[in-house]
Amino acid sequence: MNIIVNKNIILSNPDTKQFLVDEFYPESQEKLPLVVFVHGYKGHKDWGTWDLMAEKFAKSGFFFVKFNMSHNGTTVENPLEFVDLEAFGQNNYTKELSDLGIILDHYYDNLKIDQNNIILIGHSRGGGISIIKTVEDERINTLITLASIDTLDRFPKNDAFENWKNKGFYTIVNARTKQEMPHYYQFYEDYEKNIHRFDVERAMEMIKANVLIIHGTKDDAVSDKSAEHLHLLNPNSELFLVENANHTFGGKEPWEASTLPNELNLVVEKCIDFIIKKINNN
């Protein structure tokens, strides 16, 4: 099977700015289910194992799209590094949902896409964003969360919050790059202004789409209790816990192997099986 790979396509969002998109899909005369992957906090589309994941989906007959959020700290010129820390500091949930909306609008009318099968896969914070978008956009009929958060209220508390408010920003050190990455107070102001829209718990309860929740039992960034909570909120969902898997299911940056780590390979196979079963049952 011949896989088409188009990397670093530029899309423009008039409400944010330009950002980059990757496409992976098989040569086919048939319309293909669209899978959109949403990266998480301090994430980007080229991180670690995501290319290998994209290839595996494409080989299984999907049109797989991954993209950089416009304000994730990378740039159109440099998609691999966090070179725009000002943009990172100005990021917020409204911008991320807007970027995801641009992606969905762009690909929904693509002649290669089966409009009846639109799937979101969100990792970590991208899971929370994907939950909200699934409620807001009825074109999405399947949602898969990977190591997802169960609330977008992940801000500093107590004295740390007051210091943030008074100072206007705080920084967090990126463990991998050692960069001090800023978070401006506008992030919280945007959340507070849209607090009902950004209610992940309420959104999860309202979702009518097919839902698969995947989480590792040794996730040190987001507890697997979050997955169990999401499942309780939407009992029609399917919960799949991966024993001893961490937050990235064995992946890391950089990833120099030519194959997926065992845990992530299991996860991708579970995702593919879930989607195909739902498509066949429709």
Residue pairs with C-beta under 8 A, 6 or more apart in sequence:
1 26
1 27
1 59
2 26
2 27
3 24
3 25
3 26
3 27
3 55
3 58
3 59
4 23
4 24
4 25
4 26
4 27
4 58
5 22
5 23
5 24
5 55
5 58
6 22
6 23
7 22
7 23
8 20
8 21
8 22
8 76
8 79
9 20
9 21
9 22
9 23
10 18
10 19
10 20
10 21
10 76
11 18
11 19
11 20
11 21
11 67
11 102
11 103
11 106
12 18
12 102
13 19
13 70
13 98
13 99
13 102
15 95
15 98
16 70
16 71
16 95
16 98
16 99
17 70
17 71
17 87
18 70
18 76
19 67
19 68
19 69
19 70
19 76
19 99
20 45
20 67
20 68
20 74
20 76
20 79
21 45
21 65
21 66
21 67
21 68
21 103
21 106
22 45
22 46
22 51
22 54
22 65
22 66
22 67
23 63
23 64
23 65
24 54
24 55
24 57
24 58
24 63
24 64
24 65
25 32
25 58
25 62
25 63
25 64
25 112
26 32
26 58
26 59
26 61
28 61
28 112
31 111
31 112
31 113
31 114
31 115
32 61
32 62
32 63
32 112
32 113
32 114
33 61
33 62
33 63
33 113
33 114
33 117
33 118
33 119
33 275
33 279
34 62
34 63
34 65
34 107
34 108
34 110
34 113
34 114
34 117
34 118
34 119
35 57
35 62
35 63
35 64
35 65
35 119
35 120
35 121
35 275
36 65
36 66
36 67
36 100
36 103
36 104
36 107
36 118
36 119
36 120
36 121
37 45
37 50
37 53
37 54
37 64
37 65
37 66
37 67
37 121
37 122
37 123
37 126
38 100
38 120
38 121
38 122
38 123
38 126
38 127
38 129
38 130
39 45
39 47
39 50
39 66
39 67
39 68
39 69
39 72
39 123
39 124
39 126
40 122
40 123
40 124
40 125
40 126
40 127
40 147
41 124
41 125
42 72
42 73
42 82
42 174
42 181
43 72
43 123
43 124
43 125
43 126
44 68
44 72
44 73
44 74
44 79
44 80
45 66
45 67
45 68
45 79
46 79
46 80
47 251
47 253
48 248
48 251
48 252
48 253
48 254
48 255
49 248
49 250
49 251
49 252
49 255
49 260
49 261
49 264
50 66
50 251
52 255
52 258
52 259
52 260
53 260
53 264
53 268
54 64
54 66
56 260
56 265
56 268
56 272
57 64
57 268
57 271
57 272
58 64
60 272
60 276
62 119
62 272
62 275
63 107
63 110
63 112
63 113
65 103
65 107
67 99
67 103
68 74
68 79
69 91
69 95
69 96
69 99
70 87
70 95
70 99
71 87
71 88
71 90
71 91
71 92
71 95
71 96
72 82
72 87
72 88
72 91
73 82
73 83
73 84
73 85
73 87
73 88
73 91
73 181
74 80
74 81
74 82
74 83
74 84
75 83
75 84
75 87
81 177
82 88
82 174
82 177
82 179
82 181
85 179
85 181
85 182
86 182
88 181
88 182
89 169
89 181
89 182
89 183
89 184
90 184
90 186
91 187
92 186
92 187
92 190
92 191
93 129
93 132
93 152
93 190
93 191
93 194
93 198
94 190
94 194
96 129
97 129
97 132
97 133
97 136
100 129
100 130
100 133
101 133
101 137
104 118
104 133
104 137
104 139
104 140
107 113
108 115
108 118
108 139
115 139
116 141
116 282
117 141
117 142
117 275
117 279
118 139
118 140
118 141
118 142
119 140
119 141
119 142
119 143
119 144
119 275
120 130
120 133
120 134
120 140
120 142
120 143
120 144
121 130
121 144
121 145
121 146
121 271
122 128
122 129
122 130
122 131
122 143
122 144
122 145
122 146
122 148
123 146
123 147
123 148
123 248
124 146
124 147
124 148
124 149
124 221
124 222
124 247
125 149
125 152
125 154
126 148
127 145
127 146
127 147
127 148
127 149
128 148
128 149
128 150
128 151
128 152
128 200
130 143
130 145
130 148
131 143
131 145
131 148
131 200
131 203
131 204
131 207
131 230
132 152
132 197
132 198
132 200
132 203
133 140
134 140
134 143
134 203
134 207
134 209
135 203
135 206
135 207
140 209
141 209
141 210
141 278
142 209
142 210
142 211
142 212
142 274
142 275
142 278
143 207
143 209
143 210
143 211
143 212
144 211
144 212
144 213
144 214
144 271
144 274
144 275
145 211
145 212
145 213
145 214
145 215
145 227
145 230
146 214
146 215
146 249
146 267
147 214
147 215
147 216
147 219
147 221
147 222
147 227
147 247
147 248
147 249
148 213
148 215
148 222
148 226
148 227
148 230
149 200
149 222
149 226
150 200
150 201
150 204
150 226
150 227
150 229
150 230
150 233
151 200
151 201
152 191
152 198
152 200
153 191
155 161
155 164
155 187
155 188
155 191
156 163
156 164
156 170
160 170
163 170
164 170
164 183
164 185
164 188
165 185
165 188
168 184
168 185
169 182
169 183
169 184
169 185
170 182
170 183
171 180
171 181
171 182
171 183
172 180
172 181
172 183
173 179
173 180
173 181
174 180
174 181
176 253
191 198
196 202
201 229
201 233
204 211
204 230
204 233
204 234
205 233
205 234
207 234
207 237
210 274
210 278
211 234
211 236
211 237
211 238
212 237
212 238
212 240
212 270
212 271
212 274
213 227
213 230
213 231
213 237
213 238
213 239
213 240
214 227
214 240
214 241
214 242
214 267
214 270
214 271
215 222
215 224
215 226
215 227
215 239
215 240
215 241
215 242
215 245
216 224
216 241
216 242
216 244
216 245
216 246
216 247
216 249
216 263
217 224
217 241
217 242
217 243
217 244
217 245
218 244
218 245
218 246
219 245
219 246
219 247
220 246
220 247
221 247
222 247
224 241
227 239
227 241
228 239
230 237
231 237
231 239
238 274
240 270
242 249
242 263
242 266
242 267
244 263
245 263
245 267
246 263
248 264
249 261
249 263
249 264
249 266
249 267
250 260
250 261
250 262
250 263
250 264
251 260
251 261
251 264
259 265
260 268
